[in-house]
Amino acid sequence: MENEIRTWLSDIKQAIEEINIFLSDKRDFFEFRNDLKTRRAIERNVEIIGEAVNRILKVNPDIEIQNSRKIVDTRNRIIHGYDRVSEEIIWSIVIRDLPKLEIEVKDLLEDADYH
């Protein structure tokens, strides 16, 4: 695996870790919705994840990241269509999709270390 890809995977891993830090342990949607700083911090990290996935796919489109197109599309929507991104969408991504992505990225980084 190319060093650039490993770096971008590490960026994704770090962004997910930061999102987990920003959220309280109880993972309460209403708390999230009412905390502007946390929402913005999480949106920023979702942007970073989407940009990193986009860069990875440009270098190696064969890397298997589930929902990679949706991840990039979400990044684009946050940046270019910021007024069309609801708290519910971001929350759903964080709760449902990021745990899966975290496992995929961890596995890809481990595979890269062994090869």
C-alpha positions in Angstrom: 0.0 0.0 0.0 1.3 3.4 -0.9 2.4 5.8 1.9 -0.2 8.4 0.8 -3.0 5.9 1.2 -1.8 4.8 4.6 -1.6 8.5 5.6 -5.2 9.1 4.5 -6.4 6.0 6.2 -4.7 7.3 9.4 -6.5 10.7 8.9 -9.8 8.9 8.7 -9.0 6.9 11.8 -8.1 10.1 13.7 -11.2 11.9 12.5 -13.4 9.1 13.8 -11.5 9.1 17.1 -12.1 12.8 17.4 -15.8 12.4 16.7 -16.0 9.8 19.4 -14.3 12.2 21.8 -16.7 15.0 20.9 -19.8 12.9 21.6 -20.8 12.2 25.2 -20.8 8.6 26.3 -24.6 8.6 26.4 -24.8 9.6 22.7 -27.9 11.7 23.0 -29.2 13.1 19.8 -30.9 16.1 21.5 -27.7 17.0 23.3 -25.9 16.8 20.0 -28.5 18.9 18.2 -28.4 21.6 20.8 -24.5 21.9 20.9 -23.4 24.0 18.0 -19.7 23.5 18.6 -20.0 19.8 18.8 -22.1 19.7 15.6 -19.6 21.8 13.7 -16.6 19.8 15.0 -18.2 16.6 13.9 -19.2 18.0 10.5 -15.6 19.1 10.0 -14.4 15.6 10.8 -17.0 14.1 8.4 -15.6 16.4 5.7 -12.1 15.2 6.5 -13.2 11.6 6.2 -14.9 12.3 2.9 -11.9 14.1 1.4 -9.5 11.3 2.6 -11.7 8.7 1.0 -11.9 10.7 -2.2 -8.1 11.0 -2.4 -7.7 7.2 -1.7 -10.1 6.3 -4.5 -8.3 8.6 -6.9 -5.0 6.9 -6.3 -6.5 3.4 -6.0 -10.1 2.9 -6.9 -9.8 -0.8 -6.1 -9.5 -0.2 -2.3 -12.7 -1.6 -0.8 -14.3 0.9 1.5 -18.0 0.2 2.0 -20.2 3.1 0.9 -17.2 5.1 -0.3 -19.3 7.0 -2.8 -21.8 8.0 -0.2 -19.0 9.1 2.1 -17.6 11.4 -0.6 -21.1 12.6 -1.5 -21.7 13.5 2.1 -18.5 15.5 2.2 -19.5 17.4 -0.9 -23.0 18.1 0.4 -21.6 19.5 3.7 -19.2 21.7 1.8 -21.3 22.8 -1.1 -24.8 22.3 0.1 -24.4 23.1 3.7 -27.9 24.3 4.0 -29.3 20.9 2.9 -27.5 18.9 5.6 -29.6 18.2 8.7 -28.5 17.2 12.1 -30.4 13.9 11.6 -28.3 13.0 8.6 -25.0 13.7 10.4 -26.3 11.9 13.5 -27.3 8.9 11.5 -23.9 8.7 9.8 -22.1 9.0 13.1 -24.1 6.4 14.9 -24.8 3.9 12.1 -21.9 4.2 9.6 -18.8 5.4 11.4 -18.4 2.3 13.6 -18.3 0.1 10.5 -15.9 2.5 8.7 -13.7 2.5 11.8 -13.4 -1.3 11.6 -12.7 -1.2 7.8 -10.0 1.4 8.2 -8.4 -0.4 11.1 -8.3 -3.6 9.0 -6.8 -1.9 6.0 -4.1 -0.3 8.1 -3.3 -3.7 9.8 -3.2 -5.3 6.4 -0.8 -2.6 5.2 1.5 -3.2 8.1 1.7 -6.9 7.4 2.5 -6.6 3.7 
